[in-house]
Amino acid sequence: MLAAATGVASAAEAIASRDLSLQDCVQMALEKNLDIRIERINPQLAQFNLAAARAGYQPSLSLSGEHSHDESGSRLLTGGFLIPGSTTDANSFSGSLGGSTPWGMSYSLGGKSGESYGKSFTIDTNNTLISLPFDSSQSSVELTLTQPLLKNFLIDGTRLGIAVAKNRLKYSELGLRGRIIEVITRVELAYYDLEFAHESVKVQQKALELAQRLLEENKKRVEVGALAPLDEKQSEAEVAGRQADLIAAQRNLDVLENNLKQLLSDNFSQWNSQRLVPSDSLAANREPLSLSDSWSKGLSLRPEYQQAKLDVEREGIQLKYDKNQVFPQLDVFASFGYNGSGVEFSDSLYEVSQRDRPFYSYGGQITIPLGNGAARNRYKNTKAAREQTLIGLKKLEQDIMIQIDNAIKLAQSNYERISATRKAREYAEAALAAEQKKLENGKSTSFVVLSLQRDLTAARSDEISALVQYKRSLALVAQADGTTLERRKVDLTVK
């Protein structure tokens, strides 16, 4: 027996206790919880998507250069004259900078320059072969602008992508907020469950102490002949039952402790040698609850409701784009530039720089798709989808209001249970004390005392359960109306 007790003591010493408040647990979860760490990446991904969409306005630069060589064959003229073939070499260079603007205009600023040189042969009137070398260059610079007036005027693919990416960035930030609220609520509930488990172990320990005390007293009574041996056996059976209940309570404590550890850490093995002990008081004060206030908060703070509104907004953006795509393509365009020519590259480029030979053009173009069935049906599809999303938003609003109503009623009911279970526990203690005195005076039986002990244990458990359930219900009210972060004083800033 001594060896067993020593082994238990050694095991207890190997596991260190760590006192934690609920606020400590919340802070640890914000830093280490794996679900939150996973969710934190989503706003970063959304930021990258937004940056990629905005890159649609970044201009493109194109540069090219080319050299060509061409030789023609000799020609035999009437009279037997043979004219050698000509040779031509050409160098050309071009470049352009183009893109689009946030109001839908596309632009292209380009320039090109080319030079050709070589020689050819001909026969003059005296039938003399003459060599004709040549060398010339041409250059130009041109700015071209195209502005849509109907299709792609108010919105186009790039603006659609940017608007949707902004919408999804807000959506991901709300998703992170919702995940944090969910995890904090789970931490609260796990913390309260652990409080209950610790108190339940204490209740079962007291129950075992009562049963053991009664067993010792009954043994003495049996020895002096004041009690039948059957009463002693009943007491022994009660002790064994209470030991089994204590083992079960301790096992439940281990499971609930692991549940909380899982929420607080990204490395479970580091917590294996630590026993978590809640340091917060189990007492719970009544909190004022207003259904109308909670409804108002829920419909302004609940992340999933705000996400649903963003879904409606996104459908609206898509609807605006699809409606615009039904229009004909009507564009106005204009171009303006300068030409230059000369013998060498430098000659033609000099003329361009002098801007003495301008050219320009302007006009319009309209393209009318006959029937336009694809665009029209996409617009109708998006319009119907948006109506469906609006109905879903209304349903979610109703669901949230019902959830809040149920959560508040549950909290109010649980608070009333606290007073009732406290009185029941006090009555059970008084009844047991009275019955034990009667047993000492030989006016009661062990069976009745054991029954009252069980009643007291149940009453103590009910009182603890009522306290914990009320605290749990307050956490669920905060989750339902979206005030979990404010309640736990968490300042969330998405970066």
ChimeraX attribute file (.defattr): number of C-alpha atoms within 10 A of each C-alpha:
attribute: neighborCount
match mode: 1-to-1
recipient: residues
	/A:1	6
	/A:2	7
	/A:3	8
	/A:4	9
	/A:5	9
	/A:6	11
	/A:7	12
	/A:8	12
	/A:9	11
	/A:10	11
	/A:11	10
	/A:12	12
	/A:13	10
	/A:14	11
	/A:15	14
	/A:16	14
	/A:17	13
	/A:18	11
	/A:19	13
	/A:20	14
	/A:21	14
	/A:22	18
	/A:23	16
	/A:24	12
	/A:25	20
	/A:26	24
	/A:27	15
	/A:28	15
	/A:29	25
	/A:30	20
	/A:31	13
	/A:32	16
	/A:33	22
	/A:34	18
	/A:35	17
	/A:36	21
	/A:37	17
	/A:38	11
	/A:39	18
	/A:40	20
	/A:41	14
	/A:42	18
	/A:43	21
	/A:44	16
	/A:45	14
	/A:46	20
	/A:47	18
	/A:48	14
	/A:49	19
	/A:50	20
	/A:51	14
	/A:52	14
	/A:53	20
	/A:54	17
	/A:55	12
	/A:56	18
	/A:57	17
	/A:58	11
	/A:59	15
	/A:60	12
	/A:61	13
	/A:62	11
	/A:63	12
	/A:64	10
	/A:65	12
	/A:66	10
	/A:67	12
	/A:68	10
	/A:69	12
	/A:70	10
	/A:71	13
	/A:72	11
	/A:73	10
	/A:74	12
	/A:75	15
	/A:76	11
	/A:77	10
	/A:78	7
	/A:79	6
	/A:80	8
	/A:81	13
	/A:82	14
	/A:83	18
	/A:84	16
	/A:85	14
	/A:86	19
	/A:87	16
	/A:88	17
	/A:89	15
	/A:90	17
	/A:91	16
	/A:92	18
	/A:93	15
	/A:94	17
	/A:95	15
	/A:96	18
	/A:97	15
	/A:98	18
	/A:99	16
	/A:100	19
	/A:101	15
	/A:102	15
	/A:103	14
	/A:104	22
	/A:105	18
	/A:106	17
	/A:107	20
	/A:108	19
	/A:109	18
	/A:110	19
	/A:111	19
	/A:112	19
	/A:113	22
	/A:114	21
	/A:115	21
	/A:116	20
	/A:117	17
	/A:118	17
	/A:119	15
	/A:120	17
	/A:121	17
	/A:122	16
	/A:123	14
	/A:124	9
	/A:125	6
	/A:126	6
	/A:127	9
	/A:128	10
	/A:129	15
	/A:130	12
	/A:131	14
	/A:132	11
	/A:133	13
	/A:134	12
	/A:135	15
	/A:136	17
	/A:137	22
	/A:138	23
	/A:139	25
	/A:140	24
	/A:141	23
	/A:142	18
	/A:143	18
	/A:144	18
	/A:145	17
	/A:146	19
	/A:147	20
	/A:148	21
	/A:149	17
	/A:150	17
	/A:151	21
	/A:152	23
	/A:153	19
	/A:154	15
	/A:155	23
	/A:156	19
	/A:157	14
	/A:158	19
	/A:159	22
	/A:160	17
	/A:161	20
	/A:162	19
	/A:163	20
	/A:164	21
	/A:165	22
	/A:166	17
	/A:167	19
	/A:168	23
	/A:169	21
	/A:170	18
	/A:171	23
	/A:172	22
	/A:173	23
	/A:174	22
	/A:175	20
	/A:176	24
	/A:177	24
	/A:178	23
	/A:179	19
	/A:180	25
	/A:181	23
	/A:182	16
	/A:183	21
	/A:184	27
	/A:185	21
	/A:186	19
	/A:187	25
	/A:188	23
	/A:189	21
	/A:190	21
	/A:191	28
	/A:192	26
	/A:193	23
	/A:194	25
	/A:195	23
	/A:196	23
	/A:197	23
	/A:198	21
	/A:199	19
	/A:200	24
	/A:201	21
	/A:202	16
	/A:203	21
	/A:204	24
	/A:205	19
	/A:206	16
	/A:207	25
	/A:208	23
	/A:209	15
	/A:210	19
	/A:211	25
	/A:212	18
	/A:213	14
	/A:214	22
	/A:215	22
	/A:216	15
	/A:217	14
	/A:218	26
	/A:219	21
	/A:220	14
	/A:221	17
	/A:222	16
	/A:223	11
	/A:224	9
	/A:225	10
	/A:226	13
	/A:227	17
	/A:228	15
	/A:229	14
	/A:230	13
	/A:231	18
	/A:232	21
	/A:233	14
	/A:234	16
	/A:235	24
	/A:236	19
	/A:237	14
	/A:238	24
	/A:239	22
	/A:240	15
	/A:241	15
	/A:242	22
	/A:243	18
	/A:244	14
	/A:245	18
	/A:246	21
	/A:247	15
	/A:248	14
	/A:249	20
	/A:250	18
	/A:251	14
	/A:252	18
	/A:253	22
	/A:254	16
	/A:255	13
	/A:256	21
	/A:257	22
	/A:258	19
	/A:259	17
	/A:260	22
	/A:261	26
	/A:262	18
	/A:263	24
	/A:264	24
	/A:265	19
	/A:266	16
	/A:267	13
	/A:268	12
	/A:269	10
	/A:270	10
	/A:271	16
	/A:272	12
	/A:273	11
	/A:274	16
	/A:275	17
	/A:276	23
	/A:277	16
	/A:278	19
	/A:279	13
	/A:280	14
	/A:281	8
	/A:282	14
	/A:283	10
	/A:284	13
	/A:285	9
	/A:286	12
	/A:287	10
	/A:288	6
	/A:289	14
	/A:290	10
	/A:291	16
	/A:292	12
	/A:293	10
	/A:294	22
	/A:295	21
	/A:296	12
	/A:297	16
	/A:298	25
	/A:299	20
	/A:300	13
	/A:301	21
	/A:302	21
	/A:303	21
	/A:304	19
	/A:305	20
	/A:306	19
	/A:307	21
	/A:308	19
	/A:309	18
	/A:310	18
	/A:311	20
	/A:312	21
	/A:313	18
	/A:314	20
	/A:315	21
	/A:316	17
	/A:317	20
	/A:318	22
	/A:319	21
	/A:320	18
	/A:321	21
	/A:322	24
	/A:323	19
	/A:324	20
	/A:325	23
	/A:326	20
	/A:327	19
	/A:328	17
	/A:329	18
	/A:330	17
	/A:331	19
	/A:332	15
	/A:333	17
	/A:334	15
	/A:335	17
	/A:336	15
	/A:337	19
	/A:338	20
	/A:339	23
	/A:340	24
	/A:341	22
	/A:342	17
	/A:343	15
	/A:344	17
	/A:345	20
	/A:346	16
	/A:347	16
	/A:348	23
	/A:349	21
	/A:350	15
	/A:351	19
	/A:352	21
	/A:353	14
	/A:354	13
	/A:355	15
	/A:356	11
	/A:357	14
	/A:358	15
	/A:359	14
	/A:360	12
	/A:361	10
	/A:362	12
	/A:363	10
	/A:364	12
	/A:365	10
	/A:366	13
	/A:367	11
	/A:368	11
	/A:369	12
	/A:370	7
	/A:371	8
	/A:372	13
	/A:373	11
	/A:374	10
	/A:375	17
	/A:376	15
	/A:377	13
	/A:378	17
	/A:379	21
	/A:380	14
	/A:381	13
	/A:382	20
	/A:383	19
	/A:384	14
	/A:385	16
	/A:386	20
	/A:387	14
	/A:388	13
	/A:389	18
	/A:390	18
	/A:391	13
	/A:392	15
	/A:393	20
	/A:394	15
	/A:395	12
	/A:396	16
	/A:397	17
	/A:398	13
	/A:399	12
	/A:400	20
	/A:401	21
	/A:402	14
	/A:403	19
	/A:404	24
	/A:405	19
	/A:406	16
	/A:407	22
	/A:408	22
	/A:409	16
	/A:410	19
	/A:411	23
	/A:412	18
	/A:413	15
	/A:414	22
	/A:415	22
	/A:416	14
	/A:417	19
	/A:418	22
	/A:419	13
	/A:420	14
	/A:421	20
	/A:422	18
	/A:423	14
	/A:424	19
	/A:425	20
	/A:426	13
	/A:427	14
	/A:428	21
	/A:429	19
	/A:430	14
	/A:431	16
	/A:432	20
	/A:433	15
	/A:434	12
	/A:435	21
	/A:436	22
	/A:437	13
	/A:438	14
	/A:439	16
	/A:440	14
	/A:441	9
	/A:442	11
	/A:443	10
	/A:444	14
	/A:445	16
	/A:446	21
	/A:447	14
	/A:448	14
	/A:449	23
	/A:450	21
	/A:451	13
	/A:452	20
	/A:453	26
	/A:454	19
	/A:455	18
	/A:456	23
	/A:457	22
	/A:458	18
	/A:459	22
	/A:460	24
	/A:461	20
	/A:462	20
	/A:463	20
	/A:464	22
	/A:465	23
	/A:466	24
	/A:467	23
	/A:468	24
	/A:469	23
	/A:470	24
	/A:471	24
	/A:472	22
	/A:473	21
	/A:474	25
	/A:475	24
	/A:476	24
	/A:477	25
	/A:478	23
	/A:479	24
	/A:480	26
	/A:481	25
	/A:482	26
	/A:483	19
	/A:484	24
	/A:485	18
	/A:486	11
	/A:487	11
	/A:488	18
	/A:489	11
	/A:490	16
	/A:491	8
	/A:492	12
	/A:493	7
	/A:494	13
	/A:495	7
